Amino acid sequence: MLNFFLMKKTPKSSPKQGTLVDPPTVIDLLKLLTETKLSKNEQGIIKRRLLENRGPFGKFLQLLLRWGFNQSIDIFESLKELEEKEKREIRSFDSVAKVLSKDFPELLDFILQEYEVKAQKTKALIGKEFIFIKRIADVIFEAKDKNGNDVIIHLEIERKYESDEQMDKRKLEYRHLMEMDEGYEGKTILCNVFYLKGSPRGKKVIEDRTVKLPTSDPRYSGELKYKAYHLSLVTIDMMIEKKLPFLFPFIIQSELQNIENETPVSHIENIRQQIDKNEEALTEMIEGITEDQLESLRTIVAYLWERSYSGDVFNKSTLLKLMREQLNLRQDDIQKGIAVGITTGITTGITTGIATGIAKRIASERAVANRMVEQGKFTREQMEDFLREMENYKNDS
C-alpha cells in the first residue's frame, strides 16, 4: 500500500497531559488516487513522482494541508495562477535561450570546440520535454560527429549563480531522464550550464566538472562530467579571440558582480579601457553581425541591462556607444550609492556619538551623586531630585 504521513492537528495539552501528541495519520494514497478517476497511466505518473520525490513532496503537502486546515482551497485556480507565473518566467528565459541557440551558430561551435568535437548537421531543439517534466530555458542540440555518431548537447541557462548548489544533482537527474528516453539511447550526451549573472570572480570562465554522489538512488548514481560557463566573467579579449558576438551584452553585465580586489568604479573603468583598446576589432565583429542577430542582441540587452531600445537607437553604428553609456549609468549608480553610504555613515556616527556621550555623562553624574550620598552630603531623595532636574535641563536645552 502506498502511504503518506501527515501530522494531525491536536488540541493543546494541559500541564497534566505532558507532551503527549496523537500519532500521525496514515492516508491510503492508492485509494485516493483511484477515487480521482484518472487513467491508469496518469495514476502511474503521479505515483512514480511521489515515490521518487517523497522528501520534497512530503514537506510541500504537509504545509498545504496545514494551510488549508480550516479553509477550502481552490486547487485548480491555484494551479492556474502557478501556470501563469511559470509562463512569464519561461518567456523571459526563452528569449535568451532562443537568441543564443537559434540566431548565433557561434554558440554551438563554441561548446563543441571545448569538447574538441567536430560536428556536422547540427540543429537546435527548443523547449524539449523530458518524461513529462518541462525544464525552463533548456536547449537541446542534435549533431553528428565526423565519424557519423550521434551527439546530444544539452544546454541549461541559469539566471543567477545561486542555483549552482544543486547543479551536480540536477545534471545527474537530467542524464538519468535522457537515458530513459529511447530517442537518446546509444548517443553521446554533452551536458552544459550557462550562468548569466553573479558568478564569483575567482571562478574560471569555463569549468570542467566531474560529479559522483554517494547514493543508491538511480537518478543520481554513476559519474558525470559537464561544463559550467560563467558568462558574467568573460573578457573582451576572450570574446574577440573566440569570435563570440552574442557576448556583447554580457561584457557590460560583468561589472555588476562582486569585486574582491578592486573597487566597482575601477572595474568599470577597466572595461571601458578594454573597449577603447579593442575598438577596431570590436567594430569589425559588429559589422559582421546580421540584421537578425542585431535584433536578437537587442532582446538580450533588454533582459540583461533592463533597458529597452528602439531599432532606430540600437544599431551597428551605436552598439559600442550604448555599451559605454550603460557603463556610465552603472558608475553613476555606484557613486550615488557611495555618497549615500557616506552621508548615512556620518549621520549615524554623529547620532551614536551624541547618544554615547550623553549616556557616559549621565553615568558619571550618577556615580558622583552616589558618592556624595555615601559621604553624607546628599540624602537618597535629594540625589534623585538632582538627577531628575539635570535630565529635565538637558531635555529643555
N, C-alpha and C positions, 0 to 999 in steps of 0.2 A: 504494500500500500504506500502511495506517495503521500507523505505527511509534511506538515509545515508547522513550526512552533510560533505561537503568538502569546504575549503576556496578557492575561485578563486584567481588567480594571477592578481593583478590590477596594472595599471601604477602608478608611483609616483605622489603624489598630489602636486600641486603648492601651495604656501602660501595662494593664494586667495581661493583655494578649501577647505582649512581647513583640518580636519582629516576624511573626508567622505570616506568610503570604500564601495565597492559593497557588497550586501548581499551574504551569502554563497549559493552555488549551491546545489540543491536537486536532487539526482540521483535516478531514478526509478530502484532499485536493483532487484525488482521482474522481470521486463522486461529484465534486464541484465542477470539474471540467466536463463531465458527462451531462450535467444539467445545463451547460451553456448551449447545447445542441450544435456545437461546432463539428466539423467533419473530423474523421479520424486523423487525417493529415494535419489539420490545423491544431488539434489537440496534441499531436505528437511534437509539433514545433514548440508549443508552449511548454510542454513537459521537459523537453530537452533543454530549452533555455533556462528554465527554473532550476533544473538539477545542475547544469554546468556552471551557473552563476548564483548558487544558493546563498552565498555570503552577501553580495550587494543587493540581490533581490529581497533577501530576508530583512535587511535593515530598512529598505525602502518601503516594503509592505507593512512592516510594523509601524513605521511613522505614519503611513497613510491611514491605517486603521485607528491609531490613537487620535489623529487629527479629526477624523470623521465619526468619532465615537458617539457624540451627542448631536450629530447633524448628518443629513443625507448629502452625498457627494454626486454631482453630475459628472460622472467619469468620462462620458462621451464629449461633453463640452470642454472638459479639462484637457482631453487628448487633442481636441480640435485646436485649442489655444497653443498647446505644445507644438503641434504641427506647423502652425503659422509662424511661431518663433523660429523653428528649425528652418523653414523656408527662407526667412530673412537671413539667417546665418549662412545657409547654403549659397544664396545669391551673392553675398559679399565674398565668400571664399571662392566660389566657382568662377567669378570674374577674373581672379588672379590665376586660378588653375588653368582656365581656358586660354588666357593670354599666353602663359608660359608654354603650354603644350601645343596649342594649335598654330599660333602665329609666329612662334620662334623655334624653328627646327634646330637652332643652335643649342637649345636646352638639351635635347636628346643626344646630340653629338657630344656635348659636354659630359653628360652622365656616362655614355659608352666609352669615351676616352679614359675616364677614371677607372673603368673596369678593364681597359685595354681590349675592348670588343669592337671589331669592325662589322657593323650590321648593315643589312640591306633590307629593302621592302619594309620600312618601318611605318607604323601608323599609331595614332593615339586614340584610345577609347576613354571617354569622359563619363564619370558617374556610373561606372560598372558596379553591379551589386554582387556581394559575396553571400551566398547562402542566406538570403532574406535579410541581410544586415547591410544597410547603406551607410557608407562612410563619407563624411563631408570632405570635399576637396581632394579626393583620391584620383589619381590619374594612372591609367594602365597603358603602357606602350607594348605593342607586339612587334617583334622583329625576327629576322633570320640572320644568323651569323654567317661568316664567309664559307663555312662548311655546310650550310643549309639547315643547321639545327635551330629549333625554335627557342627564342629568348623572350622572357616576360620581364618588363621593367616596371616595378611598382613605385610610384612617387606619391608620398603623402606631404601635404602642405600644412604647416602649423603656424598659427598667428604669432605665438609667443613661445619663448624657450621654457617657460614654467611647466609645460606639458612633458618635458624631457624625462621627468622622474619615472613615468610609466611606459616610456617608449620601448624599452627592451621587451617588456611583456607583450605590448601591443604588436610589435613586429613578429614575435613568435606566434601569436594568435593568427595574424594575417597569413603567415606561412602555412599554418595548420588548415585554415579555411581554403587556401588555394589548393593544397594537396587533396582536399576532399572534393574539389571541383574537377570533373573528368576533363574539362576543356584545357586544364593546365597540366595534366598528367604527363610526366616524362620531359617537361620543359624546364629550362634553366630559369630560375627566378632571381632577379636582382632587386633588392629592397633599398629604398632611399627615403630620407625625410629632409624637407627644406624648412628651416626655421626663418620666419620673416623678420622677427624683432626680438630684442632682449638677450641675445647670446652673450655669455661672459667674454670679455676681451682676451682672456687667457687661452681661449679655445683656438684650435686650428680651424681655418675656414672650411676645410673638408676633413672630416674624421672617419677613420676606418674603425668600425666597432665589431666586436665579437661578443656574443651573449650566450651563456649556457646557465640556466637557472636550476637550482636543486629542487626538483619537483617530480612527482609521479603523474601529474596532470598531463594528458597527451597534448593539450593545447599549447603548453609551454615547455615541452621536452625537446631534447636534441640541441644541437649547436647551430647558431645562425650568425652570418656576417652581413652587416649592412653599412651604409654610408650616411652620415649626417652632414648637411651643408648649412653653414651659418651665413645667410645672405647679408645680414647686417654688418658682417665683418669683412666683406670683400673690399679690395682696394682698387683704385683706378688702374694701377699697373696691371693687376690681375685681369680686370675687365678687358683691357686693351690686348693683353697677351693672348687670352683665350677667345677673343672676338665674341664677346657676350653682350650685345646691345640691350638686352632686356634688363640688365643690371643697372642702367642709368638711375632709376628712381631709388634703388637700394643704397647707392653710394651716399645720397643725401640722408637717407633714413638712418645710416650708421651713426650719425652724430647724436642720435637720441639715446644711445646706450650709456651705461655707467662707465665713467672713465676712471681708471685706477691710478695711473702715473702722470696724468696731465689734467688740466682744468678743461671743462667743456668748451670754453671760449677758445682756448689754444688748439683744441682738437678741430673745431670748426675752421679755424684759420689754416690748419694743416691741410684740410680737404680743399679749401679754396686755393691754396698754393699748388696742390696736385692738379687741379683743374687748369690753372694758368699754365703750368709747366707742360701739360699734355694736351693743350687746346687743339693743336694741329691734328693729332691722332684722333682725338675725340670728335672733331668736326668731320674728319674723313669717315669715321664709323657712322655718324649721324646721316651723312649724305647717302650711305649705302642702305639705310632703312627704307622699307617700302611704306606706302601710304597706309596700308592695313596695319603694319607694325607700329607706325606712329600713332594711329588711333588706339591701338591696344596699350601702348605706353601711357597714353592719356588716362586710360582706365586704371592702370596700376598706380599712377600718380595720385588720382582721386582717392584711391583706397589707402595708400601708404602716407601721403602727405596731408590727407584730409582737406584737400583744396581742389576745386573743380575749375577747369579752364575750358573756354570755348575753342573750337577748331581754329578760329582766326588768331587767337592768342598763343595757342600751343602748336608750334610747327617746327620744322627743321632749323630754321634760322633763329628761333627764340629758345630752343631747349636748354642750351648752356646758360643763357641769361636767366631763365626761370630757375635753374638749379642754384645759381648764385643768389638770386633773390630769396629763395627758400632758406639758404644758409643765413642770410642777413636776418630774416624773420626769426629764425631759431636763436640766433645770437642775441637779438633784442629781447626775446622772451627770457633767456638765461640771465642777461644783465639786469632786467627788471626784477627777476626773482632774487638776484643777489642784493639789489638795492633794498627791496622789501625786507629781505632777511636781515640785512644790517640794521635798518631802521627798527625792525621788531626787536632785534637783539639789544640795541641800545636802550629802547624804551623799557624792555623787560629788565635789563640790568639796573637802570636807574630806579625803577619801582621796587625791585628786590632790594637794592642797596638802602633805599629810604626806609623800607619796612624793617630790614635787619638792624639799621641804626637805631630806629625808634625802639625796637624790641630790646636791644642791648642797653639803651638808656633807661628804659623802664626797669629792667632787671637791676641796673646799678642803683637807681633811686630806691628801689625796694630793699636792696641789700644795706644801703646806708641807713634807711629808716629803721630796719630791723636792729641794726647795731645800736642806734640811739635808744630804742626801746629797752634793749638789754642793759644799757648804761643808765637807765632810769631817767633819761632826758625826755622821753615820749611815753605816753601810755599807748596801749594797743589801739584804742579807739581814735586817739589823736593821729596815730600813724595812718590809719585807714582814711581818715578825713583829709590828711595831707595828700595822699596818693590820688584820692578822688579829685581834689582840686587841681592837681597837676595834670591829670588826664583831661579835665574839662578845659583847662587853659590851652593845652595842645590842640584840642578839637576846635576851639574858638579861633585860634591863630592859623 
